[in-house]
Structures are given as structure tokens and as C-alpha cells.
């Protein structure tokens, strides 16, 4: 009887365990500093519980993700400068998901800020220069 009770407890506890972070896919845009991170979790057969995760984008920025009853969530992020970053997703919050996953991404450089067009200095008119030369020749005569 005790063995049976322990077996039922173990089965119940695994069914009640928090969903596990299963996969992380990080898709950077081809020529911009934007990134889309897709996170999927594995739920037990009877698991409908909620879990929370934290996405660390590798540049000091992060975001919390609440799965509710969903199996996947996506978040977007824009980097301030290009480079290689490691995106880490781990369980966090009051009902954390189990596990940690990570992905390394290469981000294209951030767009250069637009520079104000400075008007080019006006070039002296060739006619004006020619007139001055002609006047000097006349005076020299």
C-alpha cells in the first residue's frame, strides 16, 4: 500500500511540475538590428499550468514572458549596435518554467543616424573671376 501511494505521489508530482523550456529560436532580420525570439515549452500530458520565463537579449536588456496556456511565445527586440549576442531564456517569476535555453545571434549594424545636409559653399562664378582678370589687365595697360 505504501509503495502504491509513493508511486501515485511521484506520478502526480511529475504531472504537476512546471512546463519546461523546450526550444529557443532567434531570428535576426537580414540587414537591420532587429531580432525575433520564439520560445516553446513542453507541457506534461495533463499540464495546463502557467509558467513564466525571462529573456535576456545579451545587451543588458531583457523581457519577461508569461505563457498562460500557450505552448509558444515570441518577443521582438531591437539592438542599438551590431555584433554577436547570446540570447538566454530561463524560468523566472512567481511561477517559473523549468530549464534554460540559449541561442547565439549575429546582428547587423544599427542604421547610421541621418546627418543634416549642410549646404555646400557657393562656388565663385567663373564669369566673375574672368571679369576681375579682364579689369586688372585693363588697369595694367
Long-range contacts (C-beta under 8 A, 24 or more apart in sequence): 14-44, 15-44, 15-45, 15-46, 15-47, 16-47, 16-49, 17-44, 17-47, 17-98, 18-49, 18-51, 18-91, 18-95, 18-96, 18-97, 18-98, 19-43, 19-44, 19-47, 19-49, 19-51, 19-67, 19-97, 19-98, 20-97, 20-98, 20-99, 21-53, 21-89, 21-90, 21-91, 21-97, 21-98, 21-99, 21-100, 21-101, 22-99, 22-101, 23-101, 24-87, 24-89, 24-101, 24-102, 24-103, 25-103, 26-87, 26-103, 26-104, 26-105, 28-105, 28-106, 28-107, 28-108, 29-108, 30-108, 31-108, 32-108, 32-111, 33-78, 33-79, 33-80, 33-81, 33-82, 33-107, 33-108, 33-109, 33-110, 33-111, 34-76, 34-77, 34-78, 34-79, 35-76, 35-77, 35-78, 35-79, 35-87, 35-105, 35-107, 36-74, 36-75, 36-76, 37-74, 37-75, 37-76, 37-77, 37-87, 37-89, 37-103, 38-72, 38-73, 38-74, 39-65, 39-72, 39-73, 39-74, 39-75, 39-89, 39-101, 40-71, 40-72, 41-67, 41-71, 41-72, 41-97, 43-71, 49-95, 50-95, 51-91, 51-95, 51-96, 51-97, 51-98, 52-91, 52-92, 52-93, 52-94, 52-95, 52-96, 52-97, 53-89, 53-90, 53-91, 53-92, 53-93, 53-96, 53-97, 54-89, 54-90, 54-91, 54-92, 54-93, 55-87, 55-88, 55-89, 56-87, 56-88, 56-89, 56-90, 57-85, 57-87, 58-85, 58-86, 58-87, 58-88, 59-85, 64-92, 64-93, 65-89, 66-93, 67-97, 79-107, 79-110, 80-110, 81-109, 81-110, 82-107, 82-108, 82-109, 82-110, 83-107
